[in-house]
Amino acid sequence: LGIAGMSSGGHLSLMMGVAGKPGDPAAADPVDRESSKVAAVACFFPVTDFQAFEANPPKGFAPDALFPFREFDAKAGKFTTVTPERRRELGRDCSPLHCATKDAAPVRILHG
């Protein structure tokens, strides 16, 4: 099974290629017994590193405007904006560049 995508779809394709997990043979649900890994990824102009946007946002954009991450604050009972440090952490976790390992699927990226 392979996956392909463009732009944000390319990003999602890359994340599937780097973050797929093996199945759980002990799972009760047969779907959970199967691997979510893909054999290959082909994508066009994907986002690969959200931390690059944090360090150098496009002209006219502040990082918190580009990625207004919010997390649920149980104490306050509502979603609140994350700190800049947490935003950088979330950006790293969502960046295929920082998730890739030697076990990742082979990838073909076309960028212009």
N, C-alpha and C positions, 0 to 999 in steps of 0.2 A: 504494500500500500504506500503510495506517495501522496504528496500534497503540494499545491501550488497556490500562489496568490500575488496580488499587486498592491503596493503601498501598505495600507494598514492590514490588508489580507496577506501581504508578504510577511509582515511582522508576525501575524498569528501563525503563518506557516512555519516561520523560523522557530517560534516558541514550541510548536509541536515537534520540530526536529531536534531541539536541544533539551526539552523538558519531558518527553514521553517517559512513562513509567512501565515496568514489567507488570504483568498480571499477578493477582494474588490467588494461588491455587487453592487456598483455604476459604475463599470468599463464598458466601451463600448464593449470591447473584452471579449467574454465569457470565454476564457482561463484565463484571469486576475481575473475573479470572483471566480475561484477555489483556494483552499488552496494549498500551496507548501509543507505543512507539511507531513511527513511520519509517519506511525504508529509505526514503529520499525526499529532498525538498528542492523545488525550483521556484524562484520568486523574482519579481520585478520591483525595483526601487523600494525595498523595505526599510522601515525604521529599524536600526540595529542597536542604537545606544541612546537611551533617553537622558543619560547623564550629560551627553554632549549638548543637548538642548538647555539643560540646567546651566552649564558653564558658559554657553554662548547662544542665548535665545535669539530667534529671528528679530530683526529690527522692529521696534514698536511693541514687543511683547515682553512682559515680565514672566519669569519662570512659574510663579504662582498662578498666573493667568493661563499659561499653556497647560499646566497640569494641576488643576485645583483639587488635589486629593483630599478626601474627607474620610474620617473614621468615626465609628459610633462610640460615643462617650457614654458608657452605662451610667455613670454617676450623674451626668447632666441630662441623660435621657434623650440625647439628640446627636446628630452628626456634626462634627466640628472640623475645621481646617487643620491639617497636620502642620507640624513645624517644618522649617526648611530642611533640617537634618533628616526628618522622617521622609520628606518628599524625595530627597536624594536616595535614601535607602529603598524606597518603593520603586524609584526609577531604575535603580540597579537590578532589582528583582524582576523587573519587566523588560529588561534589555537582553536580547539573545546573545549579544557579544559577551556579556558577563555570565551567562548561563551555560555556554558551550563547554563541553568536555570531550575527551577522546572517544566517549561512547555515543556522541551525537551522530545523527544521520548525516550522510554526505549532502552537501548543499551546493546549488548552482544559483548565484545571484547575478542578475543582469541589471546594470545601473547606467544611466546616461548622464 
